[in-house]
Amino acid sequence: MNTKLDKVRIDKWLWAVRIFKSRTQATDAAQSGKVTINGKSAKPSQNVSRGDTVTVKKEGFNLVYKVVDLLEKRVAAEVAAPCYVNMTPPEELNKFKEWYAVNTVSEFREKGVGRPTKRERRDIDKFKTDEELEAEDNLLDEFSLD
């Protein structure tokens, strides 16, 4: 990668290695205290160096990365991947996988049926919220201290 760089702004690095889709999102996360470098809260302008541990709280998940190489400009995912090591604990990864599985289920409606009526829409919404609450209860049961 780029061996000339000794330090890079944390918001630029998070954006360049594709942890956030935009630099604005990376900056906002750092400003709101969701990014830490080596256990200390980071401002967007704070520099990150090789070997630093970066923790990001993103969408309710605690993601942990170790900086291997520095990038200032956004690059392809294949080029960005070797610039960090994902050190996120397995519990967090499993939590993300469960969240992803629940939130990516597509809905199917028969062709020619048209849009749902107001009553059907309410039934669909009630069914979805009941399903989500049941999934949350199952997760809480798994992690309860007995």
Secondary structure, DSSP 8 states (H G I E B T S, - for coil): --TT-S-EEHHHHHHHTTSSSSHHHHHHHHHTT-EEETTEE--TT-EE-TT-EEEEEETTEEEEEEE-S--SS---HHHHGGGEEE---HHHHHHHHHHHHHHT------TT--S--HHHHHHHHHHHHHHHHHHHHHHHHHH---
